[in-house]
Amino acid sequence: MPRRQFVADLQKAQKDTLPLGICELQQGEDDGQFEFEFIGTPTSGIVEPVKITAIIPDVSEYPTSHEYMVYCGDDAPRTIGAALQSVRGTNRKTVFELLDIISATLTRSTPDRDGDTQMPDSQLETEDEESDQDVYDDDHEAFEISANQPTLYAAASHRTQNATGRLFRSRVRADLLAAKTAGFRIGHLGHLMDGLNAFVTVSIRMSKLGISEEAMQAWHVNPKEYLVLIIQYPNGYKTNEELQACDSMRLTPNLAMRLCAAKKYKPTLQEAIKAFTTVKKNFQDDSTTSVLPGAQETGADENALRETFISKPLNGFFQESLVPMLRVRSSGGLDWGGAEAWYTEIASKGAGGTGIIPDRFYKPETKNDTLPDIVTADHYSERSTAARSFPLLAMQFALRHFVRCTEFCLVCHRKLDVELEAIKPYVCDQSLCLYQYMTLGFGPSIEHEVLTQPQVVDLLISFCYNSASARKLRDFPDGLALVVPSVDLAQYHAPDPAFGYRGHAVPQGQSAKASREPQELPAHEVGFDRDRLEMIFFKKPDQCPVRRGSWIMLTTQGFDSSEMHCRVVDVTYYPTISIDEPVVLSSTGVPNTSYVGMGSVNARPRTITPATTPRWNPASFTVYAQDFEQLDKAGKCISICKLLDTLPSVKALQEYLATKQPADLKYWVERISPAALSLLRWIIASNRACIMQVDGDSGSGVRGQERLYGMKDFVQFRFAMGAPDKEQRFITEVRKTTQRLELEYPTIFAFHGSPLPNWHMIIREGLHFKQIDHGRAYGDGVYHAKEASTSGGYSGINGGLGYGAKGTARTAWANSQLRINSAIALNEIVNAPAEFQSHNPFYVVQHLDWIQTRYLFVQCQPAEGTVRSIEEKKPTNAHPQDPQRTPTGVSNPIVIPASAITSRRAASEGRAPTSQSPAKRIKGLGGFDDPIPIEDDSASDVTDAEDLAILFEEDDPEPEPVKPDTPSQTLTKRPKGAATDFVPGALDFATLPIMPEPAYANSASTRRLMKELAALQKLQNATALSDLGWHLDAEQISNPYQWILELHSFHVIDPHLPLVADMRRQNLHSLVLEIRFNRDFPFTPPYVRVIRPRFLSFAQGAGGHIVQGGAMCMELLTNTGWSSVSSMESVLMQIRLAIASQPPARLDLSAGSRGDYGTGEAAEGYLRACRTHGWAVPPGFKEMAYGMPRAGLLGGGQ
């Protein structure tokens, strides 16, 4: 069996595409021996192939424990022999894997023709090598390439020929062009066209993804940033078909992907390398992390590449699952949803996926019409051919899981089968997913939240405590392996409140019935020395019940019978053990510790002698040994309150983080127990609403300008809930209702109040009316009040039972600096009270898409000096409100700053949907009714010249000129066509009011334009003058970016055309046009305007697609309808036909109309036409049409 496996692997390697530089693979004479040749890379200086032999001494150990012996002949170059001796990590590798390792080793160690040596590849290093050295040095000479190709390489193996052949380059170009045409920015780094290590980047601006401002804030992204997918090809570019043919072992060294965010559409080479480089977090931890800044980090360079909030879970998901899913889609014809579900099922069952796919996976996925078309586009459904672009497929898959991240579990990536909507992503209900989410660092950084939004952290902890104390929690941190202190049975058997969050009545006084009572943990009697922080066992157990790092709950006897929680420091001198400074919970449950230091208490052994024998106070302790998941709801609520009681205040957390490096709370082991820290992470990570504090601790936060007037003495938070497209759906409803009812004020504002124990679940589930808390006298719906005092009556603590130390009742988190008494939300509602379920005395809104939360107000009794009171000031620019329905706050009518409300602005910016095809709308228009404006790339940075050049087809070699020796070889004259009055060369160019010549240039665009000019000149010389209908005088073109063209002979199209008669009446023989090209041509359309004569406008009954001002009004000449594959020959033909189309163009024959069009009026008319039809203006249009510098060059927008 081992030998058979070896032979099978060798034969498979012979049939497959061999690694770069490897050829002539053959079986050797001896058993377990094979031979191959190494020919190097396009830049290597190898003259002759190097024959290499590999032997497995004991084939019976293959493929589990075998070793290799690899050597070459004595005549081989010295560098090859030295490199083979340094090959590592070959044991237990298959034949192909060995060839891959040798190829990588020899490639980077072989000097090129200039004598330089290539640097190692990050994807081909072994684990040991990755930990010992960097994958690249500062020179990055791995990407250097010689201009001259060695003759040996040209005649090498099949793989090497394909890697640099014309067909290979054409396929790479087609794949990139497909992504470019779909609306993405394309970039590349390295020598992509030479089949070497290279990066391909696909990017799009965040503002084009239809993500609401609130979601962007919650996700820590900026609308001006780019979402960048970096694809690395360590062994040269691989097509979609080649990647699908690779198994998992061969895929890793050939493909890697990273999803990042950046201010530029393409990272630098150094940033791209850093994106794939991982380092150890610190010496105490074996886990690794990316060297890129995190989503919440701000580096010195604000333009630097950084991770997004979801990069960590998605990077691994892409690497493991994308290609197998594409394989499923290719073979089964499934859409993305079906392929993901089927792949997940076969992966969980360990099946090979070769069976028949059940019909349920073919159910088409419901399209979300609120998302932009570029987000929902599917390359597989658009093309029927097998040659699909992998960069485009990968980016569409990335957008699916980035924009719609709240629909999927962040760990297993299954689609969540729940109805609740959230603005932040989370995990499914599987406990393993929650555990991995917390332990792998996929969630938000609690340290960052503590430092930047301390009031929000205080608010979240308080809400959780209020809910747990009232036993209204429904979701618990199960799966985190929490070990908690024992549950007090007296607290456990305390009666439940009268009503739960679900609204089911519980008879007052009835004890909570548990399926199993909490475990009675054994208490250990000890003596406690408070001064020396030591305990001694009077009755020494056989085995020490604690160990270093254990947390215990200590209770002293006598006058000061406080409950203390502390960590065991040392058990070396058992039965005497040392502890850290305890967290003392007084009889009211308030932590009262004398511990003020932030560092660890020195744990050094102390010798106990008769002279220093302490006075031991009687005490007892129990160990944190209760399994949290074994508790029922009541026990879990008690444990959560107990753990939160031991947490320090948020201010103390800030002070610790400010003095420690690294700033990580997990190192504050002497103050925070592991269970309490995990609970804190769960509270912050499971918050699925966007809550931003308006004011900082000092009273002047970065969002202070959004402070609302009329809620004096309330702490204010900006507040948004629901799915990322909730804002889109809300704005859509606002627009529809505004148009239907002709509203002057599209929305109104009202308050919603709820008891404090409910808010923990509200910020996770959103507002709904599935449960009943206070009755529904006015019908089903979400209840709102016009006065804050009314909602405040429903917003108190509402009788929740707390669980303080020694069984005392308490309802609020003792260490809170806010000390919340009540909370109410201010919501924006569609202004259609007559269509509500009820509008008097309350607004009862039954349509959830008619409601959007805006503010959260918290009434507090803060400790002195912790929260500064803010003086109320009316906003200078107030949001207009319906004067008949303006809500009243606690002090005055509400005045809202206009900068805080986007719905009115978005509603006024709406446009009617166009009847374009999906293929034409894919380039960036929004979704249904475009509820969120989708920006074009007018403010984008300029595309690099090399990224444009790579998309151009290679020029065919020009044939040698042939002398006309015989009559048959003489040049043919232009054929004669129909009679025409046009005479070439009669136009006086000096009389034309043309724009200044463009000052910009791009080598790739210049080559394309020169190629177009040559093709037009050739066509013009071979076509009859009247049949062609246009004339281009090449001798008058001094700048390839500016052409002057004449259109004539319209009588050939239709002799009865009104334009023909008008031109004859004015004695005109041609129309003079100016055509200007952008620096990005052919990926942006040309700008075409008429210079002379002047035409009647559309308003005057004329047509011909000529707008007032002289510009051509054609979708073809906008970013919406333009195609980069269009030739100028076809463009000129369509322009000529458009002028002759119905309704026809008519000359302005009035007196004084014989002048020419001005340059400025044409550009203004073009922009008006684009706005009217909803067409996308090309990026850099003002630079092209006005001669203004492009915004991307100046860092601003247009």
Buried (B, 14 or more C-beta within 10 A) or exposed (E): EBEEBBBEBBEEBBEBBBBBBBBBBEBBEEEBBBBBBBBBBBBBBBEEBBBBBBBBEEBEBBBEEBBBEBEBEEEBBEBBBEBBEEBEBBEBBBBBBBBBBBBBBBBBBBBBBEEBEBBBBBBBBEEEEBEEEBBBEEEBBBBBBBEEBBEBBEEBBEBBBBBBEEEBBEBBBBBBBBBBBBBBBBBBBBBBBBBBBBBBBBBBBBBBBBBBBBBBBBBBBBEEBBBBBBBBBBBBBBBBBBBBBBEEEBBBBBBBBBBBBBBBBBBBBEBBBBBBBBEEBEEEEEEEBBEBBBBBEEEEEEBBBBBBBBBBBBBBBBBBBBBBBBBBBBEBEBBBBBBBBBBBBBBEEEEEBEEEBEEEBEEEBEEBBBBBBBBBBBBBEBEEEEEBBBBBBBBBBBBBBBBBBBBBBBBBBBBBEEEBBBBBBBBBEBBEBBBBBBBBBBBBBBBBBBBBBBBBBBBBBBBBBBBBBBBBBEBBBBBBBBBBBBBBBEBBEBBBBEBBBEEEEBEEEEEBEBEEBBBEBEBBEBBBBBEBBBBBBEEEEEEBBBEEEBBBBBBBEEEEEBBBBBBBBBBEBBBBBBBBBBBBBBEEBBBEBEBEEBEBBEBEEBEBEEEEEBEBBEBBBBBBBBEBBEBBBBBBBBBBBBBBBBBBBBBBBBEBBEEBEEBBBBBBBBBBBBBBBBBBBBBBBBBBBBBBBBBBBEEEBEBBEBBBBBBEEBBBBBBBBBBBBBBBBBBBBBBBBBEEBEBEBBBBBBBBBBBBBBBBBBBBBBBBBEEEBBEBEBEEBBBBBBBBEBBBEBBBBBEBBBBBBBEBBBBBBBBBBBBBBBBBBBBBBBBBBEBBBBBEEBBBBBBBBBBBBBBBBBBBEBBEEBBEEBEBEEBEEBBEBBEEBBBBBBBEEBBBBBEBBBBBEBBEBBBEBBEBEEEBBBBBBBBBBBBBBBBBBBBBBBBBBEBBBBBBEEEEEEEEEEEEEEEEEEEEEEEEBEEBBBEEEEBEEEEBEBBEEBEBEBEBBBBBBEBBBEEBEEBBEEBBBBEBBBBBBEEEBEBBBBBBBBBBBBBBBEEEBBBBBBBEEBEBBBBBBBBBBBBBBBBBBBBBBBBBBBBBBBEEEBBBBBBBBBBBBBBBBBBBBBEBEBEBBEBBBBBBEBBBBEEBBBBBEEEEEBEBBBBEBBBBBBBBBBEEBBBBBBBBBBBBBEBEBBBBEEEEEB
